[in-house]
Amino acid sequence: MSNLLYVVIPIGVFTIVGLLVGLKDRKPRSTESYVDEFNRQRAAMSAAKVIDADDQDRRAQAG
């Protein structure tokens, strides 16, 4: 029986740690989180367009 504990205890510890890591790293699934993610992506794309427009203006002025 004591030999079996050397197998069961590490399996239990790894299972608990695995569940904790999995729960910590999962994405939120609420509607609000989807809206926040969409707003972040939209802001990132609009910032990229502003940077591209500024680069085009600088190139037009330089050339």
C-alpha positions in Angstrom: 0.0 0.0 0.0 2.8 2.5 0.8 4.4 1.8 -2.6 1.1 2.8 -4.2 1.3 6.2 -2.4 4.5 7.0 -4.3 2.5 6.9 -7.5 -0.9 8.3 -6.4 0.5 11.4 -4.6 2.5 12.7 -7.6 -0.4 12.0 -9.9 -2.7 14.0 -7.6 -0.3 16.9 -7.3 0.3 17.1 -11.1 -3.5 17.0 -11.6 -4.2 19.8 -9.2 -1.3 22.0 -10.6 -2.4 21.3 -14.2 -6.0 22.3 -13.4 -4.8 25.5 -11.7 -2.5 26.5 -14.6 -5.3 25.7 -17.1 -7.8 27.8 -15.2 -5.4 30.7 -14.8 -4.5 30.9 -18.5 -7.9 30.4 -20.0 -9.6 33.2 -21.8 -12.7 34.9 -20.3 -16.0 33.8 -22.0 -18.4 36.6 -21.0 -20.0 38.8 -23.6 -18.2 41.8 -22.1 -14.8 40.2 -22.6 -15.7 39.7 -26.3 -16.6 43.3 -26.6 -13.4 44.4 -24.9 -11.3 42.2 -27.2 -13.1 43.6 -30.3 -12.4 47.2 -29.1 -8.7 46.4 -28.5 -8.4 45.0 -32.0 -10.3 47.9 -33.5 -8.0 50.4 -31.7 -4.9 48.6 -32.8 -6.0 48.6 -36.4 -7.0 52.3 -36.3 -3.6 53.1 -34.8 -1.9 51.2 -37.6 -3.8 53.2 -40.2 -2.8 56.5 -38.5 0.8 55.5 -38.5 0.6 54.4 -42.2 -1.0 57.7 -43.1 1.7 59.7 -41.2 4.4 57.7 -43.1 2.7 58.4 -46.4 2.6 62.2 -45.6 6.2 62.2 -44.6 7.2 60.4 -47.8 5.2 62.8 -49.9 6.8 65.8 -48.2 10.3 64.3 -48.6 9.9 63.2 -52.2 
